[in-house]
Amino acid sequence: MKRRDFLKISLGSALGITLTPPRLLLAATEPPPLFDISLAEWSLVKSLRAGTFTNLDFPRVARREFDIDCVEFVDQFFADKANDKAYLTDLKQRGADEGVKLGLIMIDTTGDLGAAAKPARDRAVLSTFAWIDAARFLGCHTIRINARGPQNREQLLDHIVESGQRLADHAGDLKVVIENHGGLSSDPDWLVSVFQAVGRPNFGALPDFGNFPGEINRYDAVEKLMPHAKAVSAKATRFSPEGRIVDTDFPRMMRIVRDGGYHGHVGVESSADSQEEESSAIRHTRDALKAIRQQQARCHPIFNGKDLAGWTSIGNASWSVQNGVIVGKDGSGWSHNPDVAGTWLSSETQYADFRFEFQYAINKGGNGGVFFRSSRDKNPAFNGYEFQIYDAPGTAPTKNGPGSIYDKVAPSRNLTRGAGEWNSVTLIAKGPEIVVEINGEEVIRTELDQSLKGYLGLQVHDEKSEVRFRNLRVEEL
């Protein structure tokens, strides 16, 4: 296989997703979508402000110009219409005529919900109530609010929690979400503390792929927000001449979205330097999401989240399923003898060329591994390959350390996280070529021809270790 073709398969090169061979973008059958695509009205801000069309026309534009069947409004473009039933009835009918779902309203005009003075907060809450009622009338599923007010961490937290609880209670079955939208709301740790303090099931996050300051890793930040996500905004602001998104690694970000268990709408929120470029920016972002959705659909779960169907326990380690996670304990039967099979959990299917995605977490001082292209008759770490799991974040890379292909290849960097934290891993094998990615970044690219086909396997190394696995998926290449 040509190296150029192999590069197109790995997530590390997925920024060039438009270059993926056409045969890899075609599925034999169309599976249910892993997420739906909506269009954020802000993507057309220049056209709206120029009067090219109005908010009432937005459902028609979304459907006819971009073939998108769900829209996300911004209240700025109909700021005085929250209580105008005639206008809202017209807007609702226009959506129905086009077969477009009116999904979300982004609220920007109602004042600071975290204002220092309570009368100001009360006015903002009451104004937002009107938009919640309008959203309910239109059939929307979500409203987005802002966490704005004086930027004192504790004070703003208290005030946003107070307002957020009132809004969530008024919203009922509608979802109320806060976007990372500048100030403290772009601090993921602070924002998570808001969701935890509000404590309402319909109140959560709208992670935006942008809107983080430079010192915050946007991928880590979105990962922190995903357990609370009730909507997602796929922001794209810069494109290559070929139309590739260059400001965010979309495949990496959408892997985080998928691993977070999110299957709702992902909103296209693109921006362009001119009104004339808005349409192409939307199409490029939409097409990137469609291509990613096709790739994700080809990567099938090999763990059902309920039991160990499809897996075989070898040796005497303890394997169980707890809250959708495979848990391995008591690996005392493990052996370093290449001729002894040892203790591990083996897939029932053998794989040759594949893309294997999974997440793992290890206890403090713990040791484990993931086998691939291994056989069951002898030690899988030696007759195949082992991705080494070991609690040693920040240590120098070695061929026996965390993230290595055990006893064979050291990673270029040790990107593993601390004990108890989830790590995302991708193993790609195509013929002798092997790529390892940890937490979204490539750390190994090598060629190994000792074994070209075998089982996948999970290892817990000893009685002191506990290793957890989730989101195990395979695409056969």
HELIX and SHEET records of a PDB file:
HELIX    1   1 ARG A    3  ILE A    9  1                                   7    
HELIX    2   2 LEU A   11  LEU A   19  5                                   9    
HELIX    3   3 PRO A   22  LEU A   25  5                                   4    
HELIX    4   4 GLU A   41  LEU A   44  5                                   4    
HELIX    5   5 VAL A   45  ARG A   49  1                                   5    
HELIX    6   6 ASN A   55  ASP A   57  5                                   3    
HELIX    7   7 PHE A   58  PHE A   66  1                                   9    
HELIX    8   8 ASP A   75  PHE A   78  5                                   4    
HELIX    9   9 LYS A   85  GLU A   98  1                                  14    
HELIX   10  10 LYS A  118  LEU A  138  1                                  21    
HELIX   11  11 ARG A  153  ALA A  171  1                                  19    
HELIX   12  12 GLY A  183  SER A  186  5                                   4    
HELIX   13  13 PRO A  188  VAL A  198  1                                  11    
HELIX   14  14 ARG A  218  LEU A  225  1                                   8    
HELIX   15  15 MET A  226  HIS A  228  5                                   3    
HELIX   16  16 PHE A  250  ASP A  259  1                                  10    
HELIX   17  17 GLN A  275  GLU A  277  5                                   3    
HELIX   18  18 GLU A  278  ARG A  298  1                                  21    
HELIX   19  19 PRO A  380  ASN A  383  1                                   4    
SHEET    1   A 8 PHE A 203  LEU A 206  0                                        
SHEET    2   A 8 LYS A 175  GLU A 179  1                                        
SHEET    3   A 8 THR A 142  ILE A 145  1                                        
SHEET    4   A 8 LYS A 101  MET A 106  1                                        
SHEET    5   A 8 CYS A  70  VAL A  74  1                                        
SHEET    6   A 8 ASP A  36  ALA A  40  1                                        
SHEET    7   A 8 HIS A 265  SER A 270  1                                        
SHEET    8   A 8 VAL A 232  ALA A 236  1                                        
SHEET    1   B 4 HIS A 300  PRO A 301  0                                        
SHEET    2   B 4 GLU A 466  GLU A 476 -1                                        
SHEET    3   B 4 VAL A 325  LYS A 329 -1                                        
SHEET    4   B 4 SER A 318  GLN A 322 -1                                        
SHEET    1   C 6 HIS A 300  PRO A 301  0                                        
SHEET    2   C 6 GLU A 466  GLU A 476 -1                                        
SHEET    3   C 6 PHE A 354  ILE A 362 -1                                        
SHEET    4   C 6 ASN A 423  LYS A 430 -1                                        
SHEET    5   C 6 GLU A 433  ILE A 438 -1                                        
SHEET    6   C 6 GLU A 441  GLU A 447 -1                                        
SHEET    1   D 5 TRP A 311  ILE A 314  0                                        
SHEET    2   D 5 TRP A 344  TYR A 351 -1                                        
SHEET    3   D 5 GLY A 454  VAL A 460 -1                                        
SHEET    4   D 5 ASN A 367  SER A 374 -1                                        
SHEET    5   D 5 TYR A 385  TYR A 390 -1                                        
END                                                                             
